Amino acid sequence: MIRTFACFVCALALVLLACGGGDGTTTIGLPGADGGGLAESGTLSDGASCGGAGQACCAGGTCVNGSSCSGNVCAACGGPGQTCCTGRTCAGSEVCTGQGNGVCASCGGGGETCCALNTCSAGGCCVNNGNGTTCVGAGTSCPVNNGALCAGGACGTCGGAGQACCAGQQGGTCTAPSTRCQNGTCATCGGAGQACCSGGTCGAGLGCGNGVCQTCGGAGQACCAGNTCGAGLGCGNGICQSCGGAGQACCTGNTCSGGLGCTANDICGQCGGAGQACCVNDTCGAQSLICRQGLCNTCGTPGARCCAGNTCSQGQCNPQTQMCQ
C-alpha cells in the first residue's frame, strides 16, 4: 500500500508540473522550441517572468503595453528617444522616425519631423526635403518657392489648401496640414472618403485602404493606425480579418491560438523551433537558436553561428566571421 501511495504522489506531482505547478500559470513553450523556450503566459519555461521591460520576450516576441521586443528582450517603447512600439506607434504626440523599428521623436516644431497628417505647430509648414518631412516655423524662409516665407502652412503662393503644389519631390509637394498634391493642386486629405495623406495616414478612427481613408477596425475594413483591429481580428495585408488560426493573420498583440506562434511575416503557424520559421520580430524559442534568413538555426557550438550578443555556449565567437570556434 505504501508503494501504491508513493506512485500516486509521483504521478500527481508530474501532472502539476506539466500544468505549471498548480498555481494557475501555464508555461507553454513555443511550438518546436526546446527547453528554455519563450512562453505564452507571462512566464518562461523555467518559471521566470517575461513580457515586462528588461525581461525576456514572451511567445511570438510579445511584451506588455509600453514595451516592445528587441533582441528577445522587452524594452520600454513609445516615449521620446525610445524605440517605436508595435506598428511603429508612439505615445502622445511623438512620431516614429527612421527605418526598421524606428525611434520616437518630438514633432511639429521648427526643424522637427512633421506630426501626423503633415501637421506643424503654430502655422508652420511641412516641407519634404527628400529625406522625409521637416517643419519650417511660421515667418521662416521655406526651402521651396524661392525661399518664400512660411505663413499659415503655405510657402508664399504654394503649398496651402487649394493652392498650387510647390516644386519638390514626386512632381510637387504641399506644406499645409492634411493636404497632398493631386493634379498639381494641394487637396485636402485624411478625412473619410478622402485620399490618405503621406505615409498612408488618416484622421482619428480612420484607416488607409486602397489609398482612401475609411472606417477601420472591423471585419473586412482597413486596419487602423499601427495595424490594429477590433477584438478577435488581426491585420492581414492592410485588412482586418479573422485571426489566430493556422495561416491566418496574427491577432492584436501578435497572438495566435491552438499553440501556434506569430511568425515574422505576421501569419500564425509553427515558429520558433529549430528549422522552423522565425517568430515575430525575428525571434526564436531558445537561446540556442538564432534567426537567419527567416529560419531558426542552431547556434553557439563550434562551426555554428554565434548566438545573440555574439555569444557561444562552447568556444568563442569570431567577430569577423560571426562563427563559434
TIRO-280586 format. One record per residue (C-alpha): residue number from 1; x, z negated, y. Coordinates in Angstrom, 1 decimal. Example, Ala and Ser with C-alpha at 12.3 -4.5 7.8 and 13.67 -1.06 7.14 Angstrom:
<pts>
<pt pos="1" c1="12.3" c3="-7.8" c2="-4.5"/>
<pt pos="2" c1="13.7" c3="-7.1" c2="-1.1"/>
</pts>
This chain:
<pts>
<pt pos="1" c1="0.0" c3="0.0" c2="0.0"/>
<pt pos="2" c1="2.8" c3="-0.8" c2="2.4"/>
<pt pos="3" c1="4.4" c3="2.6" c2="1.8"/>
<pt pos="4" c1="1.0" c3="4.3" c2="2.4"/>
<pt pos="5" c1="0.5" c3="2.4" c2="5.7"/>
<pt pos="6" c1="4.1" c3="3.4" c2="6.8"/>
<pt pos="7" c1="3.3" c3="7.0" c2="6.1"/>
<pt pos="8" c1="0.1" c3="6.8" c2="8.1"/>
<pt pos="9" c1="2.0" c3="5.3" c2="11.1"/>
<pt pos="10" c1="4.7" c3="8.0" c2="10.9"/>
<pt pos="11" c1="2.0" c3="10.7" c2="10.9"/>
<pt pos="12" c1="0.2" c3="9.1" c2="13.8"/>
<pt pos="13" c1="3.4" c3="9.0" c2="15.8"/>
<pt pos="14" c1="4.1" c3="12.7" c2="15.2"/>
<pt pos="15" c1="0.6" c3="13.6" c2="16.4"/>
<pt pos="16" c1="1.0" c3="11.5" c2="19.5"/>
<pt pos="17" c1="4.4" c3="13.1" c2="20.2"/>
<pt pos="18" c1="3.0" c3="16.6" c2="19.9"/>
<pt pos="19" c1="0.2" c3="15.7" c2="22.3"/>
<pt pos="20" c1="2.5" c3="14.3" c2="24.9"/>
<pt pos="21" c1="2.8" c3="10.7" c2="23.9"/>
<pt pos="22" c1="-0.8" c3="9.8" c2="24.2"/>
<pt pos="23" c1="-0.6" c3="9.3" c2="28.0"/>
<pt pos="24" c1="-2.8" c3="12.3" c2="28.8"/>
<pt pos="25" c1="0.2" c3="14.5" c2="29.8"/>
<pt pos="26" c1="0.6" c3="17.6" c2="27.7"/>
<pt pos="27" c1="4.1" c3="19.1" c2="27.7"/>
<pt pos="28" c1="3.7" c3="22.6" c2="26.5"/>
<pt pos="29" c1="6.8" c3="24.8" c2="26.9"/>
<pt pos="30" c1="6.8" c3="28.3" c2="28.0"/>
<pt pos="31" c1="5.9" c3="30.9" c2="25.3"/>
<pt pos="32" c1="9.0" c3="31.7" c2="23.3"/>
<pt pos="33" c1="11.2" c3="29.1" c2="25.0"/>
<pt pos="34" c1="13.3" c3="26.7" c2="23.0"/>
<pt pos="35" c1="13.6" c3="23.0" c2="23.7"/>
<pt pos="36" c1="14.0" c3="22.2" c2="27.4"/>
<pt pos="37" c1="11.7" c3="25.0" c2="28.4"/>
<pt pos="38" c1="9.5" c3="24.8" c2="31.6"/>
<pt pos="39" c1="6.1" c3="23.2" c2="31.1"/>
<pt pos="40" c1="2.6" c3="23.9" c2="32.5"/>
<pt pos="41" c1="1.6" c3="20.3" c2="33.1"/>
<pt pos="42" c1="3.9" c3="18.9" c2="35.7"/>
<pt pos="43" c1="6.5" c3="17.7" c2="33.2"/>
<pt pos="44" c1="9.4" c3="19.3" c2="31.4"/>
<pt pos="45" c1="9.6" c3="19.1" c2="27.6"/>
<pt pos="46" c1="12.0" c3="16.2" c2="27.9"/>
<pt pos="47" c1="9.4" c3="14.2" c2="29.9"/>
<pt pos="48" c1="11.0" c3="14.8" c2="33.4"/>
<pt pos="49" c1="8.7" c3="15.7" c2="36.2"/>
<pt pos="50" c1="8.5" c3="19.3" c2="37.6"/>
<pt pos="51" c1="7.0" c3="21.2" c2="40.4"/>
<pt pos="52" c1="8.0" c3="18.9" c2="43.3"/>
<pt pos="53" c1="10.6" c3="19.6" c2="46.0"/>
<pt pos="54" c1="14.0" c3="19.2" c2="44.4"/>
<pt pos="55" c1="12.6" c3="19.2" c2="40.9"/>
<pt pos="56" c1="12.7" c3="21.9" c2="38.2"/>
<pt pos="57" c1="10.0" c3="24.6" c2="38.5"/>
<pt pos="58" c1="7.1" c3="24.3" c2="36.1"/>
<pt pos="59" c1="5.8" c3="27.1" c2="33.8"/>
<pt pos="60" c1="5.8" c3="30.5" c2="35.3"/>
<pt pos="61" c1="8.1" c3="29.3" c2="38.1"/>
<pt pos="62" c1="5.3" c3="27.3" c2="39.8"/>
<pt pos="63" c1="5.6" c3="24.5" c2="42.3"/>
<pt pos="64" c1="3.2" c3="22.2" c2="44.1"/>
<pt pos="65" c1="2.0" c3="23.1" c2="47.6"/>
<pt pos="66" c1="4.6" c3="23.1" c2="50.2"/>
<pt pos="67" c1="7.4" c3="24.2" c2="47.9"/>
<pt pos="68" c1="8.5" c3="27.4" c2="46.1"/>
<pt pos="69" c1="10.6" c3="28.2" c2="43.1"/>
<pt pos="70" c1="14.1" c3="29.5" c2="43.7"/>
<pt pos="71" c1="16.8" c3="29.5" c2="41.0"/>
<pt pos="72" c1="14.5" c3="27.4" c2="38.7"/>
<pt pos="73" c1="14.4" c3="24.6" c2="41.4"/>
<pt pos="74" c1="11.4" c3="23.8" c2="43.7"/>
<pt pos="75" c1="12.4" c3="23.8" c2="47.4"/>
<pt pos="76" c1="10.4" c3="23.0" c2="50.5"/>
<pt pos="77" c1="8.9" c3="26.1" c2="52.0"/>
<pt pos="78" c1="6.9" c3="27.4" c2="54.9"/>
<pt pos="79" c1="8.4" c3="25.5" c2="57.7"/>
<pt pos="80" c1="10.8" c3="26.8" c2="60.4"/>
<pt pos="81" c1="14.1" c3="27.9" c2="58.8"/>
<pt pos="82" c1="12.7" c3="27.3" c2="55.3"/>
<pt pos="83" c1="12.1" c3="29.9" c2="52.5"/>
<pt pos="84" c1="8.7" c3="31.5" c2="52.8"/>
<pt pos="85" c1="6.1" c3="30.2" c2="50.3"/>
<pt pos="86" c1="4.4" c3="32.4" c2="47.6"/>
<pt pos="87" c1="3.2" c3="35.7" c2="49.0"/>
<pt pos="88" c1="5.7" c3="35.4" c2="51.9"/>
<pt pos="89" c1="3.4" c3="33.0" c2="53.8"/>
<pt pos="90" c1="4.4" c3="30.3" c2="56.3"/>
<pt pos="91" c1="2.8" c3="27.2" c2="57.7"/>
<pt pos="92" c1="1.5" c3="27.0" c2="61.2"/>
<pt pos="93" c1="2.3" c3="30.0" c2="63.5"/>
<pt pos="94" c1="5.6" c3="30.9" c2="61.9"/>
<pt pos="95" c1="6.1" c3="34.3" c2="60.3"/>
<pt pos="96" c1="8.1" c3="35.4" c2="57.3"/>
<pt pos="97" c1="11.2" c3="37.4" c2="58.2"/>
<pt pos="98" c1="13.9" c3="39.2" c2="56.2"/>
<pt pos="99" c1="13.9" c3="40.6" c2="52.7"/>
<pt pos="100" c1="13.1" c3="39.1" c2="49.3"/>
<pt pos="101" c1="11.5" c3="35.6" c2="49.6"/>
<pt pos="102" c1="12.2" c3="35.7" c2="53.3"/>
<pt pos="103" c1="12.7" c3="32.9" c2="55.8"/>
<pt pos="104" c1="10.0" c3="31.4" c2="58.1"/>
<pt pos="105" c1="10.8" c3="31.7" c2="61.8"/>
<pt pos="106" c1="9.1" c3="30.9" c2="65.1"/>
<pt pos="107" c1="7.4" c3="33.8" c2="66.7"/>
<pt pos="108" c1="5.8" c3="35.1" c2="69.9"/>
<pt pos="109" c1="8.4" c3="34.1" c2="72.5"/>
<pt pos="110" c1="10.8" c3="36.4" c2="74.2"/>
<pt pos="111" c1="13.4" c3="37.6" c2="71.8"/>
<pt pos="112" c1="11.5" c3="36.2" c2="68.8"/>
<pt pos="113" c1="9.7" c3="38.1" c2="66.0"/>
<pt pos="114" c1="6.2" c3="39.1" c2="66.8"/>
<pt pos="115" c1="3.4" c3="36.9" c2="65.4"/>
<pt pos="116" c1="0.6" c3="38.2" c2="63.1"/>
<pt pos="117" c1="-1.2" c3="41.2" c2="64.4"/>
<pt pos="118" c1="1.7" c3="42.1" c2="66.7"/>
<pt pos="119" c1="0.9" c3="39.2" c2="69.0"/>
<pt pos="120" c1="3.3" c3="37.8" c2="71.6"/>
<pt pos="121" c1="2.7" c3="34.7" c2="73.8"/>
<pt pos="122" c1="1.8" c3="34.8" c2="77.5"/>
<pt pos="123" c1="1.1" c3="38.5" c2="77.7"/>
<pt pos="124" c1="4.4" c3="39.6" c2="76.1"/>
<pt pos="125" c1="5.0" c3="43.0" c2="74.5"/>
<pt pos="126" c1="5.7" c3="43.5" c2="70.8"/>
<pt pos="127" c1="8.3" c3="46.2" c2="70.6"/>
<pt pos="128" c1="9.6" c3="47.9" c2="67.4"/>
<pt pos="129" c1="13.4" c3="48.2" c2="67.7"/>
<pt pos="130" c1="13.9" c3="50.0" c2="64.4"/>
<pt pos="131" c1="14.8" c3="46.7" c2="62.6"/>
<pt pos="132" c1="11.4" c3="45.0" c2="62.9"/>
<pt pos="133" c1="9.3" c3="43.9" c2="65.8"/>
<pt pos="134" c1="10.5" c3="41.7" c2="68.6"/>
<pt pos="135" c1="8.7" c3="40.2" c2="71.6"/>
<pt pos="136" c1="9.6" c3="41.0" c2="75.1"/>
<pt pos="137" c1="8.5" c3="38.5" c2="77.7"/>
<pt pos="138" c1="6.0" c3="39.4" c2="80.4"/>
<pt pos="139" c1="7.8" c3="40.6" c2="83.5"/>
<pt pos="140" c1="10.8" c3="41.7" c2="81.5"/>
<pt pos="141" c1="12.0" c3="45.3" c2="81.0"/>
<pt pos="142" c1="10.9" c3="47.0" c2="77.8"/>
<pt pos="143" c1="13.4" c3="48.9" c2="75.8"/>
<pt pos="144" c1="10.9" c3="51.8" c2="75.8"/>
<pt pos="145" c1="9.3" c3="53.9" c2="78.5"/>
<pt pos="146" c1="12.4" c3="53.9" c2="80.6"/>
<pt pos="147" c1="12.6" c3="50.2" c2="80.9"/>
<pt pos="148" c1="9.2" c3="49.7" c2="82.4"/>
<pt pos="149" c1="8.1" c3="46.1" c2="82.9"/>
<pt pos="150" c1="6.0" c3="44.4" c2="80.3"/>
<pt pos="151" c1="2.6" c3="43.2" c2="81.6"/>
<pt pos="152" c1="-0.4" c3="42.2" c2="79.7"/>
<pt pos="153" c1="1.1" c3="43.6" c2="76.4"/>
<pt pos="154" c1="1.8" c3="47.0" c2="77.9"/>
<pt pos="155" c1="5.1" c3="48.5" c2="78.9"/>
<pt pos="156" c1="4.0" c3="50.2" c2="82.1"/>
<pt pos="157" c1="1.7" c3="53.1" c2="81.3"/>
<pt pos="158" c1="2.1" c3="53.0" c2="77.5"/>
<pt pos="159" c1="1.6" c3="50.6" c2="74.6"/>
<pt pos="160" c1="-1.6" c3="48.9" c2="75.7"/>
<pt pos="161" c1="-5.0" c3="49.3" c2="74.0"/>
<pt pos="162" c1="-6.4" c3="52.8" c2="75.0"/>
<pt pos="163" c1="-3.1" c3="53.9" c2="76.5"/>
<pt pos="164" c1="-0.7" c3="56.5" c2="75.1"/>
<pt pos="165" c1="1.7" c3="55.3" c2="72.4"/>
<pt pos="166" c1="5.2" c3="54.6" c2="73.7"/>
<pt pos="167" c1="8.0" c3="56.7" c2="72.2"/>
<pt pos="168" c1="9.6" c3="54.9" c2="69.3"/>
<pt pos="169" c1="9.5" c3="54.6" c2="65.5"/>
<pt pos="170" c1="7.4" c3="56.9" c2="63.3"/>
<pt pos="171" c1="6.1" c3="59.0" c2="66.2"/>
<pt pos="172" c1="5.1" c3="56.2" c2="68.5"/>
<pt pos="173" c1="4.6" c3="52.5" c2="68.9"/>
<pt pos="174" c1="2.1" c3="50.2" c2="70.5"/>
<pt pos="175" c1="3.1" c3="46.9" c2="72.2"/>
<pt pos="176" c1="-0.2" c3="45.1" c2="72.8"/>
<pt pos="177" c1="-1.7" c3="42.6" c2="70.2"/>
<pt pos="178" c1="-3.9" c3="44.1" c2="67.5"/>
<pt pos="179" c1="-3.1" c3="47.7" c2="68.3"/>
<pt pos="180" c1="-1.5" c3="50.5" c2="66.4"/>
<pt pos="181" c1="-0.6" c3="54.1" c2="67.2"/>
<pt pos="182" c1="-3.2" c3="56.6" c2="66.0"/>
<pt pos="183" c1="-3.1" c3="60.3" c2="67.0"/>
<pt pos="184" c1="-0.9" c3="59.4" c2="70.0"/>
<pt pos="185" c1="-3.2" c3="56.6" c2="71.3"/>
<pt pos="186" c1="-3.0" c3="52.9" c2="70.9"/>
<pt pos="187" c1="-6.1" c3="52.0" c2="68.9"/>
<pt pos="188" c1="-7.4" c3="48.5" c2="68.1"/>
<pt pos="189" c1="-6.6" c3="47.4" c2="64.6"/>
<pt pos="190" c1="-7.0" c3="44.3" c2="62.3"/>
<pt pos="191" c1="-10.8" c3="43.9" c2="62.6"/>
<pt pos="192" c1="-13.4" c3="44.5" c2="59.9"/>
<pt pos="193" c1="-13.6" c3="48.3" c2="59.2"/>
<pt pos="194" c1="-10.6" c3="49.0" c2="61.4"/>
<pt pos="195" c1="-7.2" c3="50.2" c2="60.3"/>
<pt pos="196" c1="-4.7" c3="47.5" c2="59.2"/>
<pt pos="197" c1="-2.1" c3="46.5" c2="61.7"/>
<pt pos="198" c1="1.6" c3="47.0" c2="61.0"/>
<pt pos="199" c1="2.7" c3="45.2" c2="57.8"/>
<pt pos="200" c1="-0.8" c3="45.6" c2="56.3"/>
<pt pos="201" c1="-2.1" c3="42.6" c2="58.4"/>
<pt pos="202" c1="-5.7" c3="41.9" c2="59.3"/>
<pt pos="203" c1="-7.6" c3="39.2" c2="61.1"/>
<pt pos="204" c1="-8.8" c3="35.9" c2="59.6"/>
<pt pos="205" c1="-10.9" c3="36.3" c2="56.4"/>
<pt pos="206" c1="-10.0" c3="39.9" c2="56.0"/>
<pt pos="207" c1="-7.5" c3="41.7" c2="53.7"/>
<pt pos="208" c1="-5.9" c3="45.1" c2="53.8"/>
<pt pos="209" c1="-7.3" c3="47.5" c2="51.2"/>
<pt pos="210" c1="-6.5" c3="51.2" c2="51.3"/>
<pt pos="211" c1="-5.3" c3="50.9" c2="54.8"/>
<pt pos="212" c1="-8.6" c3="49.4" c2="56.1"/>
<pt pos="213" c1="-9.4" c3="45.7" c2="56.9"/>
<pt pos="214" c1="-12.2" c3="44.5" c2="54.8"/>
<pt pos="215" c1="-13.8" c3="41.3" c2="53.4"/>
<pt pos="216" c1="-11.3" c3="39.8" c2="51.0"/>
<pt pos="217" c1="-11.0" c3="37.4" c2="48.1"/>
<pt pos="218" c1="-14.0" c3="38.3" c2="46.0"/>
<pt pos="219" c1="-14.1" c3="40.3" c2="42.7"/>
<pt pos="220" c1="-13.3" c3="43.9" c2="43.5"/>
<pt pos="221" c1="-12.4" c3="43.1" c2="47.1"/>
<pt pos="222" c1="-9.0" c3="43.4" c2="48.8"/>
<pt pos="223" c1="-6.6" c3="40.4" c2="48.3"/>
<pt pos="224" c1="-6.4" c3="38.1" c2="51.3"/>
<pt pos="225" c1="-3.2" c3="37.2" c2="53.1"/>
<pt pos="226" c1="-0.4" c3="36.0" c2="50.7"/>
<pt pos="227" c1="-2.1" c3="38.0" c2="47.8"/>
<pt pos="228" c1="-4.6" c3="35.2" c2="47.3"/>
<pt pos="229" c1="-8.1" c3="35.5" c2="45.9"/>
<pt pos="230" c1="-11.1" c3="33.2" c2="45.2"/>
<pt pos="231" c1="-11.5" c3="30.8" c2="42.3"/>
<pt pos="232" c1="-10.9" c3="32.4" c2="38.9"/>
<pt pos="233" c1="-9.5" c3="35.6" c2="40.3"/>
<pt pos="234" c1="-6.0" c3="37.0" c2="40.7"/>
<pt pos="235" c1="-4.4" c3="39.7" c2="42.9"/>
<pt pos="236" c1="-3.5" c3="42.8" c2="41.0"/>
<pt pos="237" c1="-2.5" c3="46.0" c2="42.8"/>
<pt pos="238" c1="-4.0" c3="44.6" c2="46.0"/>
<pt pos="239" c1="-7.4" c3="44.0" c2="44.5"/>
<pt pos="240" c1="-9.0" c3="40.7" c2="43.3"/>
<pt pos="241" c1="-9.9" c3="40.8" c2="39.7"/>
<pt pos="242" c1="-10.3" c3="38.7" c2="36.5"/>
<pt pos="243" c1="-7.1" c3="36.9" c2="35.8"/>
<pt pos="244" c1="-5.3" c3="34.7" c2="33.3"/>
<pt pos="245" c1="-5.7" c3="36.7" c2="30.1"/>
<pt pos="246" c1="-3.1" c3="38.9" c2="28.4"/>
<pt pos="247" c1="-2.4" c3="42.0" c2="30.5"/>
<pt pos="248" c1="-4.5" c3="40.6" c2="33.4"/>
<pt pos="249" c1="-3.2" c3="39.6" c2="36.8"/>
<pt pos="250" c1="-1.9" c3="36.1" c2="37.2"/>
<pt pos="251" c1="-4.4" c3="33.6" c2="38.7"/>
<pt pos="252" c1="-3.7" c3="31.9" c2="42.1"/>
<pt pos="253" c1="-0.6" c3="29.7" c2="41.7"/>
<pt pos="254" c1="0.9" c3="32.1" c2="39.2"/>
<pt pos="255" c1="-1.0" c3="30.5" c2="36.3"/>
<pt pos="256" c1="-2.3" c3="32.1" c2="33.1"/>
<pt pos="257" c1="-4.5" c3="30.9" c2="30.2"/>
<pt pos="258" c1="-4.1" c3="30.7" c2="26.5"/>
<pt pos="259" c1="-0.4" c3="29.7" c2="26.5"/>
<pt pos="260" c1="0.7" c3="32.8" c2="28.4"/>
<pt pos="261" c1="3.1" c3="32.8" c2="31.4"/>
<pt pos="262" c1="3.1" c3="34.7" c2="34.6"/>
<pt pos="263" c1="5.7" c3="37.5" c2="34.3"/>
<pt pos="264" c1="7.9" c3="38.8" c2="37.0"/>
<pt pos="265" c1="5.5" c3="41.7" c2="37.7"/>
<pt pos="266" c1="2.6" c3="39.2" c2="38.2"/>
<pt pos="267" c1="0.9" c3="40.1" c2="34.9"/>
<pt pos="268" c1="0.1" c3="37.4" c2="32.3"/>
<pt pos="269" c1="1.9" c3="37.8" c2="29.0"/>
<pt pos="270" c1="4.6" c3="36.3" c2="26.8"/>
<pt pos="271" c1="7.6" c3="35.4" c2="29.0"/>
<pt pos="272" c1="10.5" c3="33.1" c2="29.4"/>
<pt pos="273" c1="11.9" c3="33.2" c2="25.9"/>
<pt pos="274" c1="15.0" c3="35.0" c2="24.6"/>
<pt pos="275" c1="14.3" c3="38.7" c2="24.6"/>
<pt pos="276" c1="11.0" c3="38.3" c2="26.4"/>
<pt pos="277" c1="10.1" c3="39.4" c2="29.9"/>
<pt pos="278" c1="11.2" c3="37.1" c2="32.8"/>
<pt pos="279" c1="8.5" c3="34.9" c2="34.2"/>
<pt pos="280" c1="7.5" c3="35.0" c2="37.9"/>
<pt pos="281" c1="10.4" c3="34.6" c2="40.4"/>
<pt pos="282" c1="12.8" c3="35.9" c2="37.6"/>
<pt pos="283" c1="12.8" c3="32.6" c2="35.8"/>
<pt pos="284" c1="13.3" c3="31.9" c2="32.1"/>
<pt pos="285" c1="12.2" c3="29.0" c2="29.9"/>
<pt pos="286" c1="15.5" c3="27.2" c2="29.3"/>
<pt pos="287" c1="18.8" c3="26.6" c2="30.9"/>
<pt pos="288" c1="20.5" c3="28.6" c2="28.1"/>
<pt pos="289" c1="18.7" c3="31.7" c2="29.3"/>
<pt pos="290" c1="19.2" c3="33.9" c2="32.4"/>
<pt pos="291" c1="17.1" c3="36.8" c2="33.7"/>
<pt pos="292" c1="18.9" c3="40.1" c2="33.7"/>
<pt pos="293" c1="17.1" c3="43.4" c2="34.4"/>
<pt pos="294" c1="13.7" c3="41.8" c2="33.7"/>
<pt pos="295" c1="14.5" c3="40.2" c2="30.4"/>
<pt pos="296" c1="15.6" c3="36.7" c2="29.5"/>
<pt pos="297" c1="19.0" c3="36.8" c2="27.8"/>
<pt pos="298" c1="21.1" c3="34.1" c2="26.2"/>
<pt pos="299" c1="23.8" c3="32.8" c2="28.5"/>
<pt pos="300" c1="26.6" c3="30.2" c2="28.6"/>
<pt pos="301" c1="28.6" c3="30.9" c2="25.5"/>
<pt pos="302" c1="31.9" c3="32.8" c2="25.3"/>
<pt pos="303" c1="31.2" c3="36.5" c2="25.6"/>
<pt pos="304" c1="27.8" c3="36.0" c2="27.2"/>
<pt pos="305" c1="26.7" c3="36.0" c2="30.8"/>
<pt pos="306" c1="27.3" c3="32.9" c2="32.9"/>
<pt pos="307" c1="24.1" c3="30.8" c2="33.4"/>
<pt pos="308" c1="22.6" c3="29.9" c2="36.8"/>
<pt pos="309" c1="25.1" c3="28.4" c2="39.1"/>
<pt pos="310" c1="28.0" c3="30.1" c2="37.3"/>
<pt pos="311" c1="27.9" c3="27.6" c2="34.5"/>
<pt pos="312" c1="28.8" c3="27.8" c2="30.8"/>
<pt pos="313" c1="27.9" c3="25.5" c2="28.0"/>
<pt pos="314" c1="31.1" c3="26.5" c2="26.3"/>
<pt pos="315" c1="34.3" c3="27.6" c2="28.1"/>
<pt pos="316" c1="34.5" c3="28.6" c2="31.7"/>
<pt pos="317" c1="32.7" c3="31.2" c2="33.9"/>
<pt pos="318" c1="34.9" c3="34.1" c2="35.2"/>
<pt pos="319" c1="33.6" c3="34.6" c2="38.8"/>
<pt pos="320" c1="34.8" c3="38.2" c2="38.8"/>
<pt pos="321" c1="33.1" c3="39.3" c2="35.6"/>
<pt pos="322" c1="30.3" c3="36.7" c2="35.5"/>
<pt pos="323" c1="31.1" c3="36.2" c2="31.8"/>
<pt pos="324" c1="31.8" c3="33.0" c2="30.0"/>
<pt pos="325" c1="35.3" c3="32.9" c2="28.4"/>
</pts>
